[in-house]
Amino acid sequence: MNCLQRIISLSNFSNKKFISLNTLITNQRCKLSFLSVTKAQNLLQQKKVTSTALVKDCFSQIVKHNAHLNAFIKVQNENVALEKAKEADDRFIRGIIKGPLDGIPITYKDNFCTKELPTTCGSKMLKNFISPFNATVVDLLQDAGAIMVGKTNMDEFGMGAFGPVYNPHVITSDKKGSIDQERRVAGGSSGGSAAAVASGMCFASLGSDTGGSIRLPASYCGVIGFKPSYGQCSRWGLVAYASSLDTVGIITRNVLDAQLMYDIISKYDEKDPSSLPPKLRSINTSLASFDKTNSTNLSELRVGIPQEYFVSELSDPIKNLWQQGISLLRSHGATIVSVSCPSTKYALPAYYILAPAEASSNLARYDGVRYGHRSDMDSTQEDELLYAHTRSEGFGEEVKRRILLGTYTLTAGSYNNYFLCAQKIRKMVQSDFDSVFRRPNPLHLIKNGSSLYNRNNDEIIEISDHLREKHNGVDVIMTPVAISTSPKAKNSLSSTLSNSSSCANTNNTRSLDGDNSFVNAYVNDVFTIPANLAGIPAMSVPFGISPIDGYPIGLQLMTQYGDEYTLFNISKILENNRQNFL
């Protein structure tokens, strides 16, 4: 009997018996909270489980594991969540379904504004701040019936590579004997969301991705991490780090769940000036995606392998798994093409000029005058400084480091040499991807009757043609997500917890002792940053386990801007053929 059959057989009884479900199922991943969103929703509609049971199981996992993992900054009051679950159960009894997430417990990274719970961004600066409104994507998910069980932990304001959260793989896997028992991190900055999904504390989570903050933790924790195209999902209510790079992201247990949530939140929002307008969305939908999901015949699929991603820091287990992914798609008929993105080698330094520059501007609003932390020293004003002490106390070391770096690059003497050069490199990275993909970039197209006009190269594309007739173009690019598996806590940044501990569980925010410099930590983003600079969609798909330390390894797939459904379809093929995680 498989896990799903055991759950169904144990769930055909009253809510009272649901309370003891954890004791009846010995396998960690056979608990209700380890179901996918789609399977849980199907069981709810068939009245084989209740939303109350799902919520109770998630809170059971939170009570059991959060003290060890530190995945949450704030957990919802269980009675509040159960009341909403009861309302969902009543709707199912009456045959009225609020939406595709009705009765499903989910979480939000703590940089999404919510009216019910504080939004701290993992910072002392916003400790106990409660937003007067919900983020647009939060409202969309709640309108679809989702139940919030908490706000997940994160690097302060999304600035970090490792985060204050520990990797749950060692406690959730049934192959503990083959796993390195030394404590490891969940990754940053959306590590709390990845750890919560991987450990069964929720069914899915919203995070944000500025330079890999969704995909790196997803790879480390063995879950799906999806970054949509920039502008597809509203950023209204997402606290800004780097506005031109920040993207709402999704963490789930399988690709279908990520697609389900994307379909809910991918809407135009007039409150967000970066939201893709309806006219461009219409042009994008007129371009077909690769939809042949028959895994036995991928003869029309062209997969690009970029030469520049073979970096010296890449570990052997990840190289081997990357090769297995290539072999898998080739065995099903896909054409493997070696491609070149020559500007990739400049992407990392360009990012760490652009992102801090935008951060220095965005974080200038935090002065403690209207909201947030206010220093007692500033309140006395004896030294005539209005908010200097407030910002020194409120921001952590990494945030202050990036503010200083960003302020420097925006000064008159450095602007031309650094910031403008980085913007030029960003354009080069975007051009590299446009030249590699055979699907045109919809941002460059103008609709003219039955044709689309490409402003970049004067190309005329008939809408019925859908794809660029270009033999050397590819549909998808496949790369590693990270240079290694989840880093050991002792080797991670010692400063990652120094400031966020004031907002997270203070009993479990111990400093990660280590001797690595902050510069070394930035190298972890080398594979993920190009997609953010170009604004294209990317997904981390768990594909195997390292034979050395037993931790998950993910592969990254990237497609042309707006081509999310090709990404979903090819990711499902990888997912269905990955190594067994149980």
KAJOUR-V939743 format. One record per backbone hydrogen bond with DSSP energy under -1.0 kcal/mol. NH is the residue of the N-H (numbers start at 1). CO is the residue of the C=O. If there is no record, write none. Layout:
NH | CO
NH | CO
This chain:
6 | 2
7 | 3
8 | 4
9 | 5
10 | 6
13 | 11
21 | 18
24 | 20
25 | 21
30 | 27
31 | 28
34 | 31
35 | 32
40 | 36
41 | 37
42 | 38
43 | 39
44 | 40
45 | 41
46 | 42
47 | 44
48 | 43
54 | 50
55 | 51
56 | 52
57 | 53
58 | 54
59 | 55
60 | 56
61 | 57
62 | 58
63 | 59
64 | 60
65 | 61
66 | 62
68 | 65
69 | 65
70 | 66
73 | 151
74 | 151
76 | 149
81 | 77
82 | 78
83 | 79
84 | 80
85 | 81
86 | 82
87 | 83
88 | 84
89 | 85
90 | 86
91 | 87
92 | 88
93 | 89
94 | 90
96 | 91
101 | 144
102 | 99
103 | 145
104 | 101
106 | 147
107 | 204
108 | 150
109 | 206
110 | 152
112 | 109
113 | 237
119 | 129
121 | 110
123 | 120
125 | 394
127 | 124
129 | 126
135 | 113
136 | 236
139 | 135
140 | 136
141 | 137
142 | 138
143 | 139
144 | 140
145 | 142
146 | 141
147 | 104
149 | 106
151 | 74
152 | 108
153 | 71
157 | 121
158 | 155
159 | 156
166 | 69
167 | 184
171 | 168
172 | 168
173 | 169
178 | 175
179 | 176
180 | 549
185 | 487
186 | 165
187 | 162
188 | 161
190 | 213
192 | 153
194 | 190
195 | 191
196 | 192
197 | 193
198 | 194
199 | 195
200 | 197
201 | 196
203 | 105
205 | 251
206 | 107
207 | 249
209 | 247
216 | 212
218 | 214
219 | 215
220 | 216
221 | 217
222 | 218
223 | 218
224 | 252
225 | 540
226 | 250
227 | 538
230 | 535
232 | 229
238 | 235
239 | 111
245 | 242
246 | 242
249 | 207
250 | 226
251 | 205
252 | 224
258 | 254
259 | 255
260 | 256
261 | 257
262 | 258
263 | 259
265 | 261
266 | 262
267 | 265
272 | 269
275 | 272
276 | 231
281 | 277
282 | 278
283 | 279
284 | 280
285 | 281
286 | 282
287 | 284
293 | 291
297 | 294
298 | 332
301 | 298
303 | 335
304 | 476
305 | 337
307 | 339
309 | 306
310 | 307
311 | 309
314 | 311
315 | 483
319 | 315
320 | 316
321 | 317
322 | 318
323 | 319
324 | 320
325 | 321
326 | 322
327 | 323
328 | 324
329 | 325
330 | 326
331 | 327
333 | 330
334 | 329
335 | 301
337 | 303
339 | 305
344 | 341
346 | 343
347 | 344
350 | 346
351 | 347
352 | 348
353 | 350
354 | 350
355 | 351
357 | 353
358 | 354
359 | 355
360 | 356
361 | 357
362 | 358
363 | 359
366 | 363
367 | 365
373 | 125
379 | 375
380 | 376
391 | 387
392 | 388
393 | 389
394 | 390
395 | 391
400 | 396
401 | 397
402 | 398
403 | 399
404 | 400
405 | 401
406 | 402
407 | 403
408 | 404
409 | 405
410 | 406
411 | 408
414 | 411
415 | 411
418 | 414
420 | 415
422 | 418
423 | 419
424 | 420
425 | 421
426 | 422
427 | 423
428 | 424
429 | 425
430 | 426
431 | 427
432 | 428
433 | 429
434 | 430
435 | 431
436 | 432
437 | 433
438 | 474
444 | 441
445 | 442
446 | 453
448 | 451
451 | 448
452 | 461
453 | 446
454 | 459
455 | 444
458 | 454
461 | 452
463 | 450
465 | 462
467 | 465
468 | 438
470 | 468
473 | 470
474 | 436
475 | 302
476 | 302
477 | 558
478 | 304
479 | 556
481 | 554
489 | 183
491 | 488
492 | 489
501 | 497
502 | 499
503 | 500
504 | 500
508 | 505
513 | 511
521 | 517
524 | 521
525 | 522
526 | 523
529 | 525
533 | 529
534 | 530
535 | 531
536 | 531
538 | 227
539 | 557
540 | 225
541 | 555
543 | 553
544 | 553
546 | 551
550 | 546
553 | 544
555 | 541
556 | 479
557 | 539
558 | 477
559 | 537
563 | 560
567 | 563
568 | 564
569 | 565
570 | 566
571 | 567
572 | 568
573 | 569
574 | 570
575 | 571
576 | 572
578 | 575
579 | 543
